[in-house]
């Protein structure tokens, strides 16, 4: 089942633009975030033939891994708002012969068949909802009674300095770089665990368990400049700047990452929440 559901809101526009870059950098991002995806995959019972929904599936790395873990009797469906990423996910599943399917849609609004899934998972895919209560209520509707919810979300920016290094270092060169909205949809929207607990309770989830995890992630040092110039806030700005400004930015920002460089690898700690709940 591969389904397309039209979306034309701001989030869709944003992720359709960014999605092309994420597809091009798929291998780099998959390897960098692999330890966090593995936590979700390992939480799914091996070979039990379950029905899993992967929210904000991106290019499908976690979806495909979960599908393989479920075995031939299982079913894993990924949903994402980004057309280029869903296209890449479908191609990946076909290429790897994985029993996974994908829906191009906003998970907050898509009309899932009620009580379809026994598990809902997400790796960094649930912090971007404009209305989180509405979104998690819709996911609860898609889950059968007693279904498990498992997701990983970033803690606060102050606990994840690697993630803001580029924009902080670039500020003298790009003083008009848009500031993050700590109270709005975005990478650190779930920094407050009390907020997360409240919105899940309001959405029909119970047995909520929110635990801090600190996971070491890495990328090749040779790919560091490509990483910070193509992804994140700088990745959104750099296509529109002149070559002289771009060169100045790279010269300014690259040394700011020196504290994370360990020879051929760049290593950082991903400070996250591991969140679990049950459909009540």
QUINORLIN-V947652 format. One record per backbone hydrogen bond with DSSP energy under -1.0 kcal/mol. NH is the residue of the N-H (numbers start at 0). CO is the residue of the C=O. If there is no record, write none. Layout:
nh:co
NH:CO
NH:CO
This chain:
nh:co
2:101
4:103
12:8
13:9
14:10
15:11
16:12
17:13
18:14
21:17
22:18
23:19
24:20
25:22
28:24
29:25
30:26
31:27
32:28
35:32
36:32
37:33
38:34
39:35
40:36
41:37
43:40
46:68
47:44
48:69
51:74
52:118
53:76
54:120
55:78
56:78
59:56
63:59
64:60
65:61
66:62
67:63
68:64
69:65
70:66
73:70
74:49
76:51
77:100
78:53
79:102
85:81
86:82
87:83
88:84
89:85
90:86
91:87
92:88
93:89
94:90
95:91
97:92
99:97
100:75
102:77
103:2
104:79
108:105
109:105
111:109
114:140
115:141
116:141
117:50
118:50
119:147
120:52
121:149
123:151
134:130
135:131
136:132
137:133
138:134
139:135
140:136
141:137
143:116
145:278
146:143
147:117
148:276
149:119
150:274
151:121
152:272
154:270
158:155
159:156
167:163
168:164
169:165
172:169
173:169
176:173
183:180
185:126
188:185
190:187
195:191
196:192
197:193
198:194
199:195
200:196
201:197
203:200
204:199
205:277
208:275
210:273
212:271
214:269
216:267
218:265
220:263
222:219
223:220
226:222
227:223
228:224
229:225
230:226
234:230
235:231
236:232
237:233
239:236
240:237
245:241
246:242
247:243
248:244
249:245
250:246
251:247
252:248
253:249
255:252
256:253
257:254
259:256
260:257
261:264
264:261
265:218
266:259
267:216
269:214
271:212
272:152
273:210
274:150
275:208
276:148
277:205
278:146
279:203
